[in-house]
Amino acid sequence: MPVTRRRRSARATVSVTVLATVSAALAVALSAGPAGADETTPPDQGLQLTVSGSGNTWMRGVRLNCPDTQSRHPHATAACNALTWARGDMDALPGEPRNCTKEYDPVTVTATGSWRGGPVNWHKEYANACMMDSATGPVFRF
């Protein structure tokens, strides 16, 4: 029995509809992450740490990831331990208190990026490099 144009058109429409539905379902299934995955948490990018001299006359910086598998920071283990102790709060770093001269040669330190999934955007000025090192310990020692 010959199939009319109307029947062919109806079959094609049904086939296209079914194909579109299956494709959409597959796309959703493939794009979903594992069960319980938090899609709103950005990957931890680590911290970009910088130290600059008075009036930005000089600047140096390093990226710190904890654990530091690429050895970018010269005192990475100690810096990560200090940040863990302070729970990522740069103002709460344990530092390594010592006596410093009263020389005024300001340095500015910054930390931007993320620590354990939380954003960090911090900067502070110290009267000199000794006071900065005393307050921040190994974190800005690079």
Buried (B, 14 or more C-beta within 10 A) or exposed (E): EEEEEEEEEEEEEEEEEEEEEEEEEEEEEEEEEEEEEEEEEEEBBBBBBBBBBEEEEEEEEBBBBBEBEEEBBEBBEBBBBBBEEBEBEBEEBBBBEEEBEEEEEBBBBBBBBBBEEEEBEBEBEBBBBBBBBBBBBBBBBB
